[in-house]
Amino acid sequence: MVRQRGQALWRNAMAIRQMSSAAKQIDLESDLALQAARTWDEGVSSKFSTTSVAELFKGKKVALFGLPGAFTGVCTSSHVPSYINNCDKFKEKGVDSVVCVSVNDPYTMNAWAEKLGAKGKIQFYGDFDGKFHKALGLDHDLTGALLGPRSQRYSMYVEDGKIKVLNVEKVPSDFKVSDAETLLKGI
């Protein structure tokens, strides 16, 4: 019992540390880029182009959520569906785009978006090397779960690169504050 309480306190302390170290702004001048979800053939024909963070966020209102991985439990059953079901509500609040980012390649993100029926509703991007999440202080090592370097489970509302709302789960398996409804309340 004492050990479990100690572990819970440690997890909470780590979550607070990670939240306080998260960026308050996305550096629109950086060379950070993401890869839009696509097929391999689309990747080849576009010469494996990337999308700069400036292109995603400059002059825009964006609801962005990040998750540990495509095709994983909570991500598939709850996280993405909460945003699919609320896309219209985000548009009503003046949000230009709803974006999902994961430390995955763009081909996996594409297949997952298609399987979920989310293409055309949500923009999916792969952060294949984790640089985007690391720059935001939202990276997370899930080697113990055989996933390797990943991201926290989170949601954020961004206006012109400035993070106005940031909700980070205490542990990646939680789904308490990063859902679409909670983010909508914060906008």
ABEGO torsion letter per residue (X at the ends): XAAAAAAAAAAAAAAAAAAAABBABBBAABABBBBBBBBAAAAAAAGGBBBBAAAAABGBBBBBBBBABBGBBAAAAAAAAAAAAAAAAAAAAGBABBBBBBBBBAAAAAAAAAAAGABGABBBBBBAAGAAAAAAGABBBAAAAGAEBBBBBBBBBBBGGBBABBBBBABAABBAAABAAAAAAAX
